[in-house]
């Protein structure tokens, strides 16, 4: 015959579940932080693939170096509506 559940055992189960939830939230936060760090690293790598070194980026005229297969669009190429 099964023993009836006592208040103490129910409280213990509740505490265990709350602790397990806290641990899962910590793990989830760590994983989300890792994903953000990886996204930033990929962004840096993608940008650096356009430039082999920092001297190729002109800060004074705000231009990136020419990228093969990518056409530069000037303001004259654009049409703005209302």
C-alpha distances in whole Angstrom, upper triangle without the diagonal:
4,7,9,12,15,19,20,17,19,22,22,21,24,26,25,26,29,30,30,32,34,35,35,38,40,39,40,43,44,45,46,49,49,50,53,54,55,56,59,59,60,62,64,65,66,68,69,70,73,74,75,76,76,80,80,78,81,80,83,83,80,80,77,79,80,77,78,77,76,79,80,80,83,83,86,83,81,81,80,80,79
4,6,9,12,16,16,14,15,19,18,17,20,22,22,22,25,27,26,28,31,31,31,34,36,36,37,40,41,41,43,45,46,47,49,51,51,53,55,56,57,59,61,61,62,65,66,67,69,71,72,73,73,77,76,75,78,76,80,80,76,76,74,76,77,74,75,74,73,76,77,77,79,79,82,80,78,78,77,76,76
4,6,9,13,13,11,13,16,16,15,18,20,20,21,24,25,25,27,30,30,31,33,35,35,36,39,40,41,43,45,46,47,49,50,51,53,55,56,57,59,61,61,62,65,66,67,69,71,72,72,73,76,76,75,77,76,79,79,76,76,74,76,77,74,75,75,74,76,77,77,79,79,82,80,78,78,77,76,76
4,6,10,11,10,11,14,15,14,16,19,19,20,22,24,24,26,28,29,30,32,34,35,36,38,40,40,42,44,45,46,48,50,51,52,54,55,56,58,60,61,62,64,66,66,69,70,71,72,72,76,75,74,76,75,78,78,74,75,73,75,76,73,75,74,73,75,76,76,78,78,81,79,76,77,75,74,74
4,7,8,7,7,10,11,11,13,15,16,16,19,20,21,22,25,26,27,29,31,31,32,35,36,37,38,41,42,43,45,46,47,49,51,52,53,55,57,58,59,61,62,63,66,67,68,69,69,72,72,70,73,71,74,75,71,71,70,72,73,70,72,71,70,72,73,73,75,75,78,76,73,74,72,71,71
4,5,5,6,9,10,11,12,14,15,17,18,20,21,23,24,26,27,29,31,32,33,35,36,37,39,41,42,43,45,47,48,49,51,53,54,55,57,58,59,61,63,64,66,68,69,69,69,73,72,71,73,71,75,75,71,72,70,72,74,71,73,72,71,73,74,73,76,75,78,77,74,74,72,72,71
4,6,5,6,9,10,10,12,14,15,16,18,20,21,22,24,26,27,29,30,31,33,35,36,37,39,41,42,43,45,46,48,49,51,52,54,55,57,58,60,61,63,65,66,67,67,67,71,71,69,71,69,72,73,69,70,68,71,72,70,71,71,69,72,72,72,73,73,76,75,72,72,70,70,69
4,5,5,6,9,10,10,12,14,15,16,18,20,21,23,24,26,27,29,30,32,33,35,36,38,39,41,42,44,45,46,48,50,51,52,54,55,57,59,60,61,64,65,66,66,65,69,69,67,70,68,71,72,68,69,67,70,71,69,71,70,69,71,71,71,73,73,76,74,72,73,70,70,70
4,5,5,6,9,10,10,12,14,15,16,18,20,21,22,24,26,27,28,30,32,33,34,36,37,39,41,42,43,45,47,48,49,51,53,54,55,57,58,59,62,63,64,64,64,68,68,66,69,67,70,71,67,68,66,68,69,67,69,68,67,70,70,70,72,72,75,73,71,71,69,69,69
4,5,5,6,9,10,11,12,14,15,16,18,20,21,23,24,26,27,29,30,31,33,35,36,37,39,41,42,43,45,46,48,49,51,52,53,55,57,58,60,62,63,63,63,66,66,64,67,65,68,69,65,66,64,66,67,65,67,66,65,67,67,67,69,69,72,70,68,68,66,66,66
4,5,5,6,9,10,10,12,14,15,16,18,20,21,23,24,25,27,29,30,31,33,35,36,37,39,41,42,43,45,46,48,50,51,52,54,55,57,59,60,61,61,61,65,65,63,65,63,66,67,63,64,62,65,66,64,66,65,64,66,66,66,68,68,71,69,67,67,65,65,65
4,5,5,6,9,10,11,12,14,15,17,18,20,21,23,24,26,27,29,30,32,33,35,36,38,39,41,42,44,45,47,48,49,51,53,54,55,58,59,60,60,59,63,63,62,64,62,66,66,63,63,62,64,65,63,65,64,63,66,66,66,68,68,71,69,67,68,66,66,65
4,5,5,6,9,10,10,12,14,15,16,18,20,21,22,24,26,27,28,30,32,33,34,36,37,39,41,42,43,45,47,48,49,51,52,53,56,57,58,58,58,62,62,60,63,61,64,65,61,62,60,62,63,61,62,62,61,63,63,64,66,66,69,67,65,65,64,64,63
4,5,5,6,9,10,10,12,14,15,16,18,20,21,22,24,26,27,29,30,31,33,35,36,37,39,41,42,43,45,46,47,49,51,52,54,56,57,57,57,60,60,58,61,59,62,63,59,60,58,60,62,59,61,61,59,62,62,61,64,63,66,65,62,63,61,61,60
4,5,5,6,9,10,11,12,14,15,17,18,20,21,23,24,26,27,29,30,32,33,35,36,38,39,41,42,44,45,46,48,49,51,53,54,55,55,55,59,59,57,59,57,61,61,58,58,57,59,61,59,60,60,59,61,61,61,63,63,66,65,62,63,61,61,61
4,5,5,6,9,10,11,12,14,15,17,18,20,21,23,24,26,27,29,30,32,33,35,36,38,39,41,42,43,45,47,48,49,52,53,54,54,54,57,57,56,58,57,60,61,57,58,56,58,59,57,59,58,57,60,60,60,62,62,66,64,62,63,61,61,61
4,5,5,6,9,10,10,12,14,15,16,18,20,21,22,24,26,27,28,30,31,33,35,36,37,39,41,42,43,45,46,47,50,51,52,53,52,56,56,54,57,55,58,59,55,56,54,56,57,55,57,56,55,57,57,58,60,60,63,61,59,60,58,58,58
4,5,5,6,9,10,11,12,14,15,16,19,20,21,23,24,26,27,29,30,31,33,35,36,37,39,41,42,43,45,46,49,50,51,51,51,54,54,52,55,53,56,57,53,54,52,54,56,54,56,55,54,56,56,56,58,58,61,60,57,58,56,56,56
4,5,5,6,9,10,11,12,14,15,17,19,20,21,23,24,26,27,29,30,32,33,35,36,38,39,41,42,44,45,47,48,49,49,49,53,53,51,53,52,55,56,52,53,51,53,55,53,55,55,53,56,56,56,58,58,61,60,57,59,57,57,57
4,5,5,6,9,10,11,12,14,15,17,18,20,21,23,24,26,27,29,30,32,33,35,36,37,39,41,42,43,46,47,48,48,48,52,52,50,52,51,55,55,51,52,50,52,53,51,53,52,51,54,54,54,57,57,60,58,56,57,55,56,56
4,5,5,6,9,10,10,12,14,15,16,18,20,21,22,24,26,27,29,30,31,33,35,36,37,39,40,42,44,45,46,47,46,50,50,48,50,49,52,53,49,49,48,50,51,49,51,50,49,52,51,52,54,54,57,55,53,54,52,53,52
4,5,5,6,9,10,11,12,14,15,17,18,20,21,23,24,26,27,29,30,32,33,35,36,38,39,41,43,44,45,45,44,48,48,46,49,47,50,51,47,48,46,49,50,48,50,50,49,51,51,51,53,53,56,55,53,54,52,52,52
4,5,5,6,9,10,11,12,14,15,17,18,20,21,23,24,26,27,29,30,32,33,35,36,37,39,41,42,43,43,43,47,47,45,48,46,50,50,47,47,45,47,49,47,49,49,48,50,50,51,53,53,56,55,53,54,52,53,53
4,5,5,6,9,10,10,12,14,15,16,18,20,21,22,24,26,27,28,30,31,33,35,36,37,40,41,42,42,42,46,46,44,47,45,49,49,45,46,44,46,47,45,46,46,45,48,48,48,50,51,54,52,50,51,50,51,51
4,5,5,6,9,10,10,12,14,15,16,18,20,21,23,24,26,27,29,30,31,33,34,36,38,39,40,41,40,44,44,42,44,43,46,47,43,43,42,44,45,43,45,45,44,46,46,46,48,48,52,50,48,49,47,48,48
4,5,5,6,9,10,11,12,14,15,17,18,20,21,23,24,26,27,29,30,32,33,35,37,38,39,39,38,42,42,40,43,41,45,45,42,42,41,43,44,42,45,45,43,46,46,46,48,48,52,50,48,50,48,49,49
4,5,5,6,9,10,11,12,14,15,16,18,20,21,22,24,26,27,28,30,31,33,35,36,37,37,37,41,41,40,42,41,45,45,41,42,40,42,43,41,43,43,41,44,44,45,47,48,51,49,48,49,48,49,49
4,5,5,6,9,10,11,12,14,15,16,18,20,21,23,24,26,27,29,30,31,34,35,36,37,36,40,40,38,41,39,43,43,39,40,38,40,41,39,41,40,39,42,42,42,45,45,48,46,44,46,44,45,46
4,5,5,6,9,10,11,12,14,15,17,18,20,21,23,24,26,27,29,30,32,33,35,35,34,38,38,36,38,37,40,41,37,38,36,38,40,38,40,40,38,41,40,41,43,43,47,45,43,45,43,44,44
4,5,5,6,9,10,11,12,14,15,16,18,20,21,22,24,26,27,28,31,32,33,33,32,36,36,35,37,36,40,40,37,37,35,37,39,37,39,39,38,40,40,41,43,44,47,45,44,46,44,46,46
4,5,5,6,9,10,10,12,14,15,16,18,20,21,22,24,25,27,29,30,31,32,32,36,35,34,37,36,39,40,36,36,34,35,37,34,36,36,35,38,38,39,41,42,45,44,42,44,43,44,45
4,5,5,6,9,10,10,12,14,15,16,18,20,21,23,24,26,28,29,30,31,30,34,34,32,35,33,37,37,33,33,31,34,35,33,35,35,33,36,36,36,39,39,42,41,39,41,39,41,41
4,5,5,6,9,10,11,12,14,15,17,18,20,21,23,24,26,27,28,29,28,32,32,30,33,31,35,35,32,32,30,32,34,32,34,35,33,36,35,36,38,39,42,41,39,41,40,41,42
4,5,5,6,9,10,10,12,14,15,16,18,20,21,22,25,26,27,27,27,31,31,29,32,31,35,35,32,32,29,31,33,31,33,33,32,35,35,36,38,39,42,41,39,41,40,42,43
4,5,5,6,9,10,10,12,14,15,16,18,20,21,23,25,26,27,27,30,30,28,31,30,34,34,30,30,28,29,31,28,30,30,29,32,32,33,35,36,40,38,36,38,37,39,40
4,5,5,6,9,10,11,12,14,15,17,18,20,22,23,24,25,24,28,28,26,28,27,31,31,27,27,25,28,29,27,30,30,28,31,30,31,33,34,37,36,34,36,35,37,38
4,5,5,6,9,10,11,12,14,15,16,18,21,21,22,22,22,26,26,24,27,26,30,30,27,27,25,26,28,26,29,30,28,31,30,32,34,35,38,37,35,38,37,39,40
4,5,5,6,9,10,10,12,14,15,16,19,20,21,22,22,26,25,24,27,27,30,30,27,26,24,25,27,24,27,27,26,29,29,30,33,34,37,36,35,37,37,39,40
4,5,5,6,9,10,10,12,14,15,17,19,20,21,21,25,24,22,25,25,28,28,24,24,22,23,25,22,25,25,23,26,26,27,30,31,34,32,31,33,33,35,36
4,5,5,6,9,10,11,12,14,16,17,18,19,18,22,21,20,22,22,25,25,22,22,20,22,23,22,24,25,23,26,25,27,29,30,33,32,31,33,33,35,36
4,5,5,6,9,10,10,12,15,15,16,17,17,21,20,19,22,22,26,26,23,22,19,21,23,21,23,24,23,26,26,27,30,31,34,33,32,35,35,37,39
4,5,5,6,9,10,10,13,14,16,17,18,21,20,19,22,22,26,26,22,21,18,20,21,18,20,21,20,23,23,25,28,29,32,31,30,33,33,35,37
4,5,5,6,9,10,11,13,15,16,16,19,18,16,19,19,23,22,19,18,15,17,19,17,19,20,18,21,21,22,25,26,29,28,27,30,30,32,34
4,5,5,6,9,10,11,12,13,13,16,15,14,17,17,21,21,18,17,14,16,18,16,19,21,19,22,21,23,25,27,30,29,29,32,32,34,36
4,5,5,6,9,10,11,12,13,16,15,15,19,19,23,23,20,18,15,16,17,15,17,19,18,21,21,24,26,28,31,29,29,33,33,36,38
4,5,5,7,9,11,13,14,17,15,14,18,19,22,21,18,16,13,14,15,12,15,16,15,18,18,20,23,25,28,26,26,29,30,32,35
4,5,5,7,10,11,11,14,12,11,14,15,18,18,14,13,10,11,13,11,14,16,14,17,16,19,21,23,26,24,25,28,28,31,33
4,5,5,6,8,9,12,10,10,14,15,19,19,16,14,11,11,13,12,15,17,16,19,18,21,23,25,28,27,27,31,32,35,37
4,5,7,9,11,14,11,12,16,18,21,20,17,15,11,11,12,10,12,14,13,17,17,20,23,25,28,26,27,30,31,35,37
4,7,9,10,12,9,9,13,15,18,17,14,11,8,7,8,7,10,12,11,14,14,17,19,22,24,23,24,27,29,32,34
4,5,7,8,6,7,11,13,16,16,14,11,8,7,9,9,12,15,14,16,16,19,21,23,26,25,26,30,31,34,36
4,7,9,7,10,13,15,18,18,17,14,11,10,12,11,14,17,17,19,19,22,24,27,29,28,30,33,34,38,40
4,6,6,8,11,13,16,17,16,14,11,10,13,14,16,20,19,21,20,23,25,27,30,29,30,34,35,38,41
4,5,6,9,10,13,14,13,12,10,10,14,15,18,21,20,21,20,22,23,26,28,28,29,33,33,37,39
4,5,7,9,12,13,13,11,10,10,13,15,18,21,20,21,19,22,23,25,28,28,29,33,34,37,39
4,6,9,12,12,11,9,7,6,9,11,14,18,16,17,16,19,20,22,25,25,26,30,31,34,37
4,6,9,9,8,6,5,6,10,12,16,18,16,17,15,17,18,20,23,23,24,27,28,32,34
4,5,6,6,5,7,8,11,14,18,20,18,18,15,17,17,19,21,22,23,26,27,31,33
4,6,5,7,9,11,15,17,21,23,20,20,17,18,18,19,22,23,23,26,27,30,32
4,6,8,11,13,16,19,22,24,21,21,17,18,17,18,21,22,23,26,26,30,31
4,6,9,11,14,17,20,21,19,17,14,15,13,14,17,18,19,22,23,27,28
4,7,10,13,15,18,20,17,16,13,14,13,14,17,18,18,21,22,25,27
4,6,9,11,15,16,13,13,10,12,12,14,16,17,18,21,22,26,28
4,7,8,12,14,11,12,10,12,13,16,19,18,19,23,24,28,30
4,6,10,12,11,11,10,13,15,18,20,19,21,25,26,30,32
4,6,9,8,8,8,12,14,17,19,18,20,23,25,29,32
4,6,6,8,9,13,15,19,20,19,20,24,26,29,32
4,6,8,11,14,17,21,22,19,21,25,27,31,34
4,7,10,13,16,20,20,18,20,23,25,28,32
4,7,9,13,16,17,15,16,20,22,25,28
4,6,10,13,14,11,13,17,20,23,26
4,6,10,11,10,12,15,18,21,24
4,7,8,6,8,12,14,18,21
4,5,5,7,11,13,17,20
4,5,5,8,10,14,16
4,5,8,10,14,17
4,7,10,14,17
4,7,10,13
4,7,10
4,7
4
